[in-house]
Amino acid sequence: MTKHSHSSRYLRRQPKQQRGQERVEKILDAAAAVFDEVGYEAATTHLIAAKAGTAIGSVYQFFPNKATIFNAMELRHIERVKVMWAQLNTLEMVQLPLRKMIHAIVTAIAELFEQPVSRVVFVQFFISSREMFQSIDEGMTQEAINFMASILKQRNSALTEEQYSLLAEVCVHSSNAVILAALRSQEQRHTQQLIGQIEELLVSYLEPHVGDYLGKKVMKVMKCPHCQSEQLSKNGYRRGKQCYLCKECRKQFVDNSKRLM
């Protein structure tokens, strides 16, 4: 669980115009680049201002120090993650074939970490002192597990709560480990290869539990034996069997298992 939720909590002054909002975003991206290049401890507000191409006074208009800049980066990352989860946790997504669903999730994650702020916050959380964090803690990992568990439960309702929770936990922890290695890689090609392997890892692991052949009933579609239309309506019973009226050809017929397609 996150400790705070308001994205502007750490701003000294709230930008009222689009220009000011863009300046804040530019400072956050510049700070991410500086933290990535020299580390949090060696970073200074002067280095951040230089990277952002702005005067140090412009930085101080919004942030009193580098700690508040990093804390604002945390909240920006949280906002983006929440949006990503909301976009992915839909019935349409859950009903996709397993590989397509996992591919969509991994693609969204890769796009998230193309953004400097999210990339740096994620890496720092796993390699640095947690004392610098004010809004992100282990609870966010649990939220990720809950998100994944919700998807798995929808794909196969026969799973027990213990089963889909454990599956989700393994998915999140294993993915985080590979993502961390990918983001710390110095070679872009290697980074992309590692991210791509997350898809293979999750598909192989989840196939026996939430594969495309599980949790689905074989749907037999009733068709009109005269015109093959599926546009039917029930039309009473005859000798204990359901009768149907075809809306296309207007002919009637009785339910017969041989006509199920």
Buried (B, 14 or more C-beta within 10 A) or exposed (E): EBEBEEBEBBBEEEBEEEEBEEBBBBBBBBBBBBBBEEEBEEBEBEBBBBBBEBEBEBBBBBBEBBEBBBBBBBBBBBBBBBEBBEEBBEEEBBEBEBBEBBBBBBEBBBEBBEBBBBBBBBBBBEEBEEEBBBBBBEEBBEBBBBBBBBBBBBBBEEBEEEBBBBBBBBBBEBBBEBBBBBBEBEEEEEBEEBBBBBBEBBBEBBBEBBBBEBBEEEEEEBBBBEEEEEEBEEBEEEEEEBBBBBEEEEEBBBBEEEBEE
